Amino acid sequence: MGKRKRRQRYSGPDLTEHVDLNPGDKFEITLGEMNDAGDTVTDIDDAPVVVSGGLPGEVVIAEVQKRFPERIAAKVAQVLEPAAERVEVECKYFLTCSGCQWQHVSYGHQLQLKRERVQREIDGYENLSGVAVDLTVESEKRLRYRNHGRFTIGKYENAGQVGYKNMVTRQFVRIEECLLMDEKVNETIALVQDKMGGQTQMSIRVGANTDSMLVQPRMNISGLNLVTGEQHYEEEVRGSRFRVAASSFFQVNTGQLSKAVDEVRELLELDGSEVMIDAYCGVGVFAVLISPYVKRVVGIEESASAIEDAGLNLNGATNVEFIEGKTEHVLADWDQDVDVLLLDPPRVGCHPDVLDSVKKLKPKKVLMVSCEPAAMARDLDLLCEGGMYKLETLRPVDMFPQTRHVETISMLTLQESRD
Ligand SMILES: C[S@@+](CC[C@H](N)C(=O)[O-])C[C@H]1O[C@@H](n2cnc3c(N)ncnc32)[C@H](O)[C@@H]1O
């Protein structure tokens, strides 16, 4: 997953002014289809009513959270007629903190919804339609899988408290623990709860497979045995150790990252002769773990801290080098043969110049790892335009159980000669 896109404000007509539903009001509703945000949408008098915590077809009592010109936001308060896929929710903050969308959905159905989401995006493009999306690769840990938590510190009467900000109401929600977080993150919350006066945010990163951790910002809380403000921490993936700076990206689900590396390697069917570029390489996880199976790997990354980490993360590999720069610039200047190109861009997807360079360099295999299905489908379509590449595989990997988010690995093969 990469940088967040800035949310665009709605600037269309007021679609809800004629509907008499206000925050706190409760009303009975039959829930409509699921949207890409993981909520259901039902029209009441032509006004979209978006309900969190439900499933299509359920009859519920919903409670209005907030009115917007483009929608009325509500959450399920009571289920009158449940869907077959509904399960008991374990977390007491569900629908209060707004971090999870699908704690009420059986895990099998979550996997199916993610697969359907990817299929919908792909089917919107003529060059891609007809490709069947594989089953979603499930996460062994369905809870406590996150190695990284970003928390809000309360203000005024909540000063010093650790919690989350509800994304709909923008209200602060104090938490004692988050069921998505690694145990060590929750232990740290327990240590600092109520003691964070003067701070606005807190980040806790832990090694799921190491004892290393990183708590930001630097604080001096008297009587606490907690090191804060460190510059790096370490994580282990498939037996290799990776240093990660405070400002470097690292996947939040270490277990699924290992599986994603395995999936990538399996899909590429490498024979050891390949020159591979790992574009958007972060601290070098894919580059280093795939290096034993290819001749040479070149990682490209724009973040100075991540590229410094990557250089220290070789784990003995002698066929890997890293280039600091933007993928669109480095690939535009690239003049050597590339057999395999791995693209793992941020949420916005690839810069158009990257896709132009792919068509110029013509790697035999292009593998994309993407956390945003819409951007992925758009980029894959451009690569398949004119028949130069063929989409062979689409495989969702569940990096983020209990949420609507989906990571997808896609593989394209070159359909023409490289000369
Ligand atoms: C989704 S992360 C993938 C990181 C890595 N592949 C991994 O799995 O750990 C995307 C990475 O791309 C980097 N990035 C963003 N835009 C970039 C660009 N235009 N060129 C090169 N790197 C970029 C970010 O700093 C981030 O490390």
The ligand as an SDF file (V2000), in Angstrom:
LIG
                    3D

 27 29  0  0  0  0  0  0  0  0999 V2000
    3.3770    0.2230   -2.3890 C   0  0  0  0  0  0  0  0  0  0  0  0
    4.9850    0.6530   -1.8770 S   0  0  0  0  0  0  0  0  0  0  0  0
    5.8730   -0.7980   -2.3630 C   0  0  0  0  0  0  0  0  0  0  0  0
    7.1910   -1.0250   -1.6670 C   0  0  0  0  0  0  0  0  0  0  0  0
    7.8220   -2.3800   -1.8090 C   0  0  0  0  0  0  0  0  0  0  0  0
    7.6420   -2.9580   -3.1200 N   0  0  0  0  0  0  0  0  0  0  0  0
    7.3370   -3.3150   -0.7310 C   0  0  0  0  0  0  0  0  0  0  0  0
    6.4700   -4.1580   -0.9950 O   0  0  0  0  0  0  0  0  0  0  0  0
    7.7880   -3.1950    0.3980 O   0  0  0  0  0  0  0  0  0  0  0  0
    5.3790    1.8460   -3.0700 C   0  0  0  0  0  0  0  0  0  0  0  0
    6.7820    2.4090   -2.9640 C   0  0  0  0  0  0  0  0  0  0  0  0
    6.9950    3.2510   -4.1100 O   0  0  0  0  0  0  0  0  0  0  0  0
    7.6960    4.4030   -3.7100 C   0  0  0  0  0  0  0  0  0  0  0  0
    7.3630    5.4020   -4.7430 N   0  0  0  0  0  0  0  0  0  0  0  0
    6.2670    6.1830   -4.8600 C   0  0  0  0  0  0  0  0  0  0  0  0
    6.2830    6.8610   -6.0180 N   0  0  0  0  0  0  0  0  0  0  0  0
    7.4190    6.5050   -6.6560 C   0  0  0  0  0  0  0  0  0  0  0  0
    8.0010    6.8450   -7.9310 C   0  0  0  0  0  0  0  0  0  0  0  0
    7.3930    7.6950   -8.7530 N   0  0  0  0  0  0  0  0  0  0  0  0
    9.1640    6.2550   -8.2750 N   0  0  0  0  0  0  0  0  0  0  0  0
    9.7880    5.4000   -7.4350 C   0  0  0  0  0  0  0  0  0  0  0  0
    9.3010    5.0480   -6.2260 N   0  0  0  0  0  0  0  0  0  0  0  0
    8.1290    5.5870   -5.8540 C   0  0  0  0  0  0  0  0  0  0  0  0
    7.2330    4.6950   -2.2960 C   0  0  0  0  0  0  0  0  0  0  0  0
    8.2070    5.4400   -1.6040 O   0  0  0  0  0  0  0  0  0  0  0  0
    7.0610    3.2650   -1.7450 C   0  0  0  0  0  0  0  0  0  0  0  0
    8.2450    2.8270   -1.1450 O   0  0  0  0  0  0  0  0  0  0  0  0
  1  2  1  0
  2  3  1  0
  2 10  1  0
  3  4  1  0
  4  5  1  0
  5  6  1  0
  5  7  1  0
  7  8  2  0
  7  9  1  0
 10 11  1  0
 11 12  1  0
 11 26  1  0
 12 13  1  0
 13 14  1  0
 13 24  1  0
 14 15  1  0
 14 23  1  0
 15 16  2  0
 16 17  1  0
 17 18  1  0
 17 23  2  0
 18 19  1  0
 18 20  2  0
 20 21  1  0
 21 22  2  0
 22 23  1  0
 24 25  1  0
 24 26  1  0
 26 27  1  0
M  CHG  2   2   1   9  -1
M  END
$$$$
